[in-house]
Amino acid sequence: MTSSGTESRPIHVSTVVLDDEVERSVVEVLRSGQIAQGRKVAEFEQAFAELTGVPHAVAVNNGSTALTAALLGIGVGEGDEVLTSPFTFIATVNAVLATGATVRFADIATDDFALDPVSVQKAVTGSTSVLMPVHLFGQTADMDPLSEIAAANDLRIVEDAAQAHGARYKGRAAGSFGVGCFSFYATKNLTTGEGGMITTSDDDVADRLRIMRNQGMRARYEYEMVGHNYRMTDLAAAVGLPQIARYEEQVARRRHNAATLSERLADVDGLSLPAVLPGREHVWHQYTVLLDEGRDRDAFVAGLAERGVGSGIYYPKLAGDYACYSGHPRVVVEDTPVAAQVAARCVSLPVHAHLSEDDLERIADAVRDVVS
């Protein structure tokens, strides 16, 4: 039984808590006089490369930039087609369109919310040059068959791993199968407030990205390409760097919270629980359930809120459902019935690392009450 004190406190679907070590790291940068891209960014890149198991990590100013720069860095542009998921944050689509390329959608699977290899195989066309799986909610896509499809069709892989820092597939980290793109937005497992990272094992791609993010300069006023200001600041890196050292502790807590919720909700009818699939290591950015067809999602969310439990709907519509994309000349909207069903039924519950055991009990009790 939870105490009345904890019952009065709302439980948010995400919570940002930064400790004294982060504060000291930021103060160190402020006092150094080097607040733009500098030593801290380089240290952050090295630490993240080690986390991902790749030789190169290139820091940029946000996750959307990471996606756009990664595509540009491998030469994607007008006439190319990028095959990806319609069930994703819209930055995935915007990044493709920003390069001049065309977006085509394949359907997803309900067990991992990621691209279904069978649908991907059917969706590949003669114009497809890139396969962009989205590792959603903290678990990777099914990378073996997707990699086989990419190899058979001479496709480059760009991973949207914005929510999958440290997630693994058969021992390999998200971001190591192709060019990986990560976000450090405020609500991500690792955060710098705003920030992004691109991971790659390709020396040439890494070199191109480092020049591109710095206005096309290899050295000051030595321009080698048309570039952009995609740089991360040392202040942002100072926020992220201390978190990497303790990241496994945070992931362990998220895994405990997810396991506890699954145990306490196992006998609840009316919804399907998320699962860790064989060979995969989930980092639980979100704990996303699927309500049974016919259930009123708005009423479910409102019922949780009445009991002080926050939730989120990621994502309420497919990318192609919005008029600005469905009518876009470079967005090919295919029939993706599984993704449409998931978008209509999904709800994410709190699973973040700052939940107490009482919080977990309250969440489970609230779900049980509302469903029944």
Secondary structure, 3 states (H helix, E strand, C coil): CCCHHHHCCCECCCCCCCCHHHHHHHHHHHHHCCCCCCHHHHHHHHHHHHHHCCCEEEEECCHHHHHHHHHHHCCCCCCCEEEECCCCCCHHHHHHHHCCCEEEECCECCCCCCECHHHHHHHCCCCEEEEECECCCCCCCCHHHHHHHHHHCCCEEEEECCCCCCCEECCEECCCCCEEEEECECCCCCCCECCEEEEECCHHHHHHHHHHCECCEEECCEECCCCCECCCCHHHHHHHHHHHHCHHHHHHHHHHHHHHHHHHHCCCCCEECCCCCCCEECCCCCEEEEECCCCCHHHHHHHHHHCCECCECCCCCCHHHCHHHHCCCCEECCCCHHHHHHHHHEEEECCCCCCCHHHHHHHHHHHHHHHC
